[in-house]
Amino acid sequence: MKPNLKVKIGGLNLKNPVMAASGTFGYGTEFEDVADIKALGAIVTKTITPRARSGNRPPRIAETASGMLNAIGLENPGAEEFIKKTLPSLKRFKIPVIASIAGDSAGEYKRLAAMMDTADGVAAVEINISCPNVRDGRIFARDEGLTAKVVRGVRRATRKTVITKLSPNVTDIAAIAKAAEAAGSDAVSLINTIRAISVDIEKRESVLGNVTGGLSGPAIKPIALQMVRDVYARCGIPIIGAGGIMDWRDAVEFILCGASAVSVGTANFVNPDAAAETAKGMERYLREKKIRDISELIGGLRR
């Protein structure tokens, strides 16, 4: 028996539920010599902003217990450069490309969404309203009203699938997810990194040049699982689970908690082929358990 791993996220059809997460896989082309990219369900690009950004001052990455801190600051070449030079090179992988976008205002998100709507090769848009490493500290995902405002603008600007990436740095993530759902988001992605710090006791200063950064990796998986479970209980749109997924076992945990798909992030730094191996491992698991369709597992946590 060959199990069915196909999933549908809004209008987006994926051959399997495993994506390479934004910011950890570059734009895909950087990994083509070391990873089986065609085995993935989709690629989520590094976040694109209206204009080129240089990011935060270094050091920008630091290893920590059971994870890593990053404070890249959304470094990218800008939307026009991405559409003209980067996007065409992704077509050869023949898998959906989800463009991650970020702006400093609801208007900028809307304009970016409009650009991606007409960009050949973009299958869906992920609204990154939750990066904890931007210079002005503005995180739209901390507020239900601001979240809804951004999503409504993006929804009006594009016919493509809209995914809203949420922040764990809130009191009630399910309330934010419901606001995104009501405003027209086709799906939500959670969680983004958790705001954190690492200290150099010899220098008596933060290890990161930005002082604070975002914690990712296995350390945050239990938190991410609980948040996925909370959102699944209160929302009706698909969830893309993320946070500490290192292999297929972790991915199955997220599916059982209510995720329809998963994003592999920090694991890509340890093993460039981690996402592809996760997809293959999930298929083996379904076959061994004689589960015909991945949908049978979604939200299947018994207690």
C-alpha positions as CSV (number, residue, x, y, z in Angstrom):
1,M,0.0,0.0,0.0
2,K,1.3,3.4,-0.9
3,P,-0.2,5.9,1.5
4,N,-1.6,9.3,0.3
5,L,0.4,12.2,1.7
6,K,-1.3,14.9,-0.4
7,V,-2.7,17.9,1.5
8,K,-4.6,21.0,0.5
9,I,-3.9,24.4,2.1
10,G,-6.4,26.8,0.8
11,G,-6.0,26.6,-3.0
12,L,-2.6,25.1,-2.7
13,N,-2.2,21.4,-3.5
14,L,0.9,19.8,-2.0
15,K,2.2,16.3,-2.8
16,N,3.2,15.9,0.8
17,P,2.9,18.0,4.0
18,V,6.6,18.9,4.4
19,M,7.9,22.4,3.6
20,A,11.3,24.1,4.1
21,A,10.7,26.9,6.5
22,S,11.3,30.6,5.6
23,G,14.8,31.9,6.5
24,T,16.4,28.5,6.9
25,F,16.6,27.3,3.3
26,G,17.6,30.5,1.6
27,Y,15.6,30.7,-1.7
28,G,16.1,27.0,-2.4
29,T,18.8,27.2,-5.0
30,E,21.5,27.4,-2.2
31,F,20.6,23.8,-1.2
32,E,20.1,22.1,-4.5
33,D,23.5,20.4,-4.4
34,V,23.0,19.0,-0.9
35,A,19.3,18.3,-0.6
36,D,16.6,16.5,-2.5
37,I,14.5,19.6,-3.1
38,K,12.0,17.9,-5.4
39,A,11.0,15.6,-2.6
40,L,9.5,18.5,-0.6
41,G,5.9,19.6,-0.6
42,A,6.9,23.2,-0.9
43,I,9.6,25.8,-0.3
44,V,8.9,28.9,1.8
45,T,11.3,31.6,0.7
46,K,13.4,33.8,2.8
47,T,11.3,36.8,3.8
48,I,11.0,39.6,1.1
49,T,10.5,43.2,2.0
50,P,9.6,46.1,-0.4
51,R,13.2,47.4,-0.5
52,A,16.5,45.7,0.1
53,R,17.6,45.3,3.7
54,S,21.0,44.7,5.1
55,G,19.8,43.1,8.4
56,N,21.2,43.4,11.9
57,R,24.8,43.9,12.8
58,P,26.7,40.7,13.6
59,P,27.0,38.3,15.4
60,R,23.6,37.3,14.1
61,I,23.5,33.5,15.0
62,A,24.4,31.8,18.2
63,E,24.1,28.2,19.3
64,T,22.3,27.6,22.6
65,A,21.1,24.6,24.6
66,S,18.9,22.4,22.4
67,G,18.6,25.1,19.8
68,M,19.9,28.3,18.3
69,L,19.4,32.1,18.4
70,N,19.2,34.2,15.3
71,A,18.8,37.9,14.8
72,I,19.3,38.2,11.0
73,G,16.9,41.1,10.7
74,L,15.2,40.1,7.4
75,E,18.2,40.7,5.2
76,N,17.0,40.3,1.6
77,P,17.5,41.9,-1.9
78,G,14.0,43.5,-2.0
79,A,10.9,42.5,-3.9
80,E,11.8,43.6,-7.4
81,E,15.1,41.9,-7.3
82,F,13.5,38.7,-6.0
83,I,10.9,38.6,-8.8
84,K,13.3,39.4,-11.6
85,K,16.4,37.3,-10.6
86,T,15.6,34.8,-7.9
87,L,12.1,33.5,-8.7
88,P,12.8,32.3,-12.3
89,S,15.5,30.0,-11.1
90,L,13.1,28.2,-8.7
91,K,10.9,26.9,-11.5
92,R,13.2,24.0,-12.2
93,F,12.3,22.3,-8.9
94,K,8.7,21.9,-10.0
95,I,7.3,22.3,-6.5
96,P,5.2,25.1,-5.1
97,V,7.0,28.3,-4.0
98,I,5.5,30.2,-1.1
99,A,6.7,33.8,-1.0
100,S,7.2,35.1,2.6
101,I,6.6,38.8,2.8
102,A,7.1,41.5,5.5
103,G,6.5,45.2,5.6
104,D,6.5,48.1,8.1
105,S,2.8,48.9,7.6
106,A,-0.4,47.2,6.4
107,G,-0.1,49.2,3.2
108,E,3.4,47.7,2.5
109,Y,2.1,44.2,3.0
110,K,-0.8,44.9,0.6
111,R,1.6,46.2,-2.1
112,L,3.9,43.3,-1.7
113,A,0.9,40.9,-2.0
114,A,-0.2,42.6,-5.2
115,M,3.3,42.2,-6.6
116,M,3.4,38.5,-5.7
117,D,-0.1,38.0,-7.2
118,T,1.2,38.8,-10.6
119,A,4.6,37.1,-10.2
120,D,5.0,34.0,-12.3
121,G,6.1,31.1,-10.0
122,V,4.6,32.2,-6.7
123,A,2.0,29.7,-5.6
124,A,1.1,31.3,-2.3
125,V,1.9,34.1,0.1
126,E,3.0,33.8,3.7
127,I,2.5,36.9,5.7
128,N,5.4,37.2,8.1
129,I,3.9,39.4,10.8
130,S,5.8,37.8,13.6
131,C,9.6,38.2,13.2
132,P,11.0,39.2,16.6
133,N,14.3,40.6,15.1
134,V,13.2,43.7,13.3
135,R,14.9,47.0,14.4
136,D,11.8,48.9,15.4
137,G,10.4,45.9,17.3
138,R,7.0,46.1,15.6
139,I,5.3,42.8,15.6
140,F,1.8,42.9,14.1
141,A,1.0,39.4,15.3
142,R,0.9,40.6,18.9
143,D,-2.4,42.4,18.3
144,E,-5.7,41.0,17.0
145,G,-6.7,44.2,15.3
146,L,-3.4,44.8,13.6
147,T,-3.3,41.2,12.5
148,A,-6.8,41.5,10.9
149,K,-5.9,44.8,9.2
150,V,-2.8,43.3,7.5
151,V,-4.6,40.1,6.5
152,R,-7.6,42.0,5.1
153,G,-5.3,44.1,2.9
154,V,-3.3,41.1,1.6
155,R,-6.5,39.2,1.0
156,R,-7.9,42.0,-1.2
157,A,-4.6,42.2,-3.1
158,T,-4.2,38.6,-4.1
159,R,-6.1,35.6,-5.4
160,K,-3.4,33.3,-4.2
161,T,-3.5,31.3,-1.0
162,V,-2.7,33.4,2.0
163,I,-0.9,32.0,5.0
164,T,-0.4,34.1,8.2
165,K,2.7,33.3,10.2
166,L,2.0,33.8,13.9
167,S,4.1,34.8,16.9
168,P,4.4,32.7,20.1
169,N,5.3,35.9,22.0
170,V,1.6,36.5,22.9
171,T,-0.8,35.7,25.7
172,D,-3.4,33.9,23.5
173,I,-2.2,32.7,20.1
174,A,-5.6,31.2,19.3
175,A,-7.3,34.6,19.5
176,I,-4.8,36.0,17.0
177,A,-5.3,33.0,14.7
178,K,-9.1,33.5,14.9
179,A,-8.6,37.2,13.9
180,A,-6.5,36.1,10.9
181,E,-9.1,33.6,9.9
182,A,-12.0,36.1,10.1
183,A,-10.0,38.6,8.0
184,G,-9.6,36.0,5.2
185,S,-6.4,34.0,5.8
186,D,-6.6,30.6,4.2
187,A,-4.2,29.1,6.8
188,V,-1.9,29.9,9.7
189,S,1.7,29.0,10.3
190,L,2.9,28.6,13.9
191,I,5.1,29.1,15.6
192,N,7.8,31.7,14.8
193,T,10.8,31.9,17.0
194,I,10.6,32.8,20.7
195,R,12.2,36.1,21.8
196,A,15.4,35.2,23.8
197,I,18.9,36.2,24.8
198,S,22.3,34.6,25.4
199,V,24.9,36.2,27.6
200,D,28.7,36.2,27.3
201,I,29.8,36.4,31.0
202,E,33.4,37.3,30.2
203,K,32.4,40.3,28.1
204,R,29.3,40.9,30.2
205,E,27.2,41.5,27.1
206,S,24.8,39.7,24.8
207,V,26.3,37.2,22.4
208,L,24.2,38.7,19.6
209,G,24.9,42.1,18.0
210,N,21.1,42.8,18.2
211,V,21.1,41.9,21.9
212,T,17.9,39.8,21.6
213,G,17.1,37.2,19.0
214,G,14.7,34.4,18.2
215,L,15.1,31.0,19.8
216,S,14.4,28.0,17.5
217,G,15.1,24.3,17.5
218,P,14.2,21.3,19.8
219,A,14.0,23.6,22.9
220,I,10.7,25.2,21.6
221,K,9.0,22.1,20.3
222,P,6.8,21.4,23.4
223,I,5.6,25.0,23.3
224,A,4.9,24.8,19.6
225,L,2.9,21.6,19.9
226,Q,0.7,23.1,22.6
227,M,0.0,26.2,20.6
228,V,-0.9,24.2,17.5
229,R,-3.3,22.1,19.7
230,D,-4.8,25.3,21.1
231,V,-5.3,26.9,17.6
232,Y,-6.7,23.6,16.2
233,A,-9.3,23.5,18.9
234,R,-10.6,27.1,18.1
235,C,-10.0,27.6,14.4
236,G,-11.3,26.0,11.2
237,I,-8.5,26.8,8.8
238,P,-5.4,24.6,8.1
239,I,-2.4,24.9,10.4
240,I,1.2,24.6,9.3
241,G,3.1,23.5,12.3
242,A,6.7,24.6,13.0
243,G,9.2,24.7,15.9
244,G,11.8,22.2,16.6
245,I,11.0,19.6,13.9
246,M,14.2,17.7,13.5
247,D,12.8,14.5,11.9
248,W,9.7,12.7,10.8
249,R,8.8,11.7,14.4
250,D,8.5,15.4,15.4
251,A,6.5,16.0,12.3
252,V,4.0,13.3,13.1
253,E,3.6,14.9,16.6
254,F,2.6,18.2,15.0
255,I,0.1,16.4,12.7
256,L,-1.5,14.6,15.7
257,C,-1.8,17.9,17.5
258,G,-3.8,19.4,14.6
259,A,-1.3,20.6,11.9
260,S,-2.2,19.8,8.3
261,A,1.4,20.4,7.2
262,V,4.8,21.2,8.8
263,S,7.8,23.5,8.2
264,V,11.3,22.2,8.8
265,G,13.6,25.0,9.9
266,T,16.6,24.8,12.2
267,A,17.2,21.2,11.3
268,N,18.3,22.4,7.8
269,F,21.4,23.8,9.5
270,V,22.3,20.5,11.0
271,N,21.3,18.3,8.0
272,P,20.6,20.1,4.7
273,D,18.4,17.1,3.6
274,A,16.3,17.1,6.8
275,A,13.1,18.2,5.2
276,A,13.2,15.6,2.4
277,E,14.1,12.9,4.9
278,T,11.2,14.0,7.1
279,A,8.7,13.5,4.2
280,K,10.1,10.1,3.4
281,G,10.0,9.1,7.0
282,M,6.4,10.1,7.3
283,E,5.5,7.9,4.3
284,R,7.2,4.9,5.9
285,Y,5.4,5.5,9.2
286,L,2.0,5.6,7.4
287,R,2.8,2.4,5.5
288,E,4.0,0.6,8.7
289,K,0.8,1.7,10.6
290,K,-1.4,0.8,7.6
291,I,-2.7,4.3,7.4
292,R,-4.0,5.0,4.0
293,D,-4.2,8.9,4.1
294,I,-2.3,11.5,6.1
295,S,-5.6,13.2,6.8
296,E,-6.5,10.4,9.2
297,L,-3.8,11.6,11.6
298,I,-4.7,15.3,11.7
299,G,-5.8,16.2,15.2
300,G,-5.7,12.6,16.1
301,L,-4.3,13.1,19.6
302,R,-6.4,10.9,21.8
303,R,-5.8,12.8,25.1
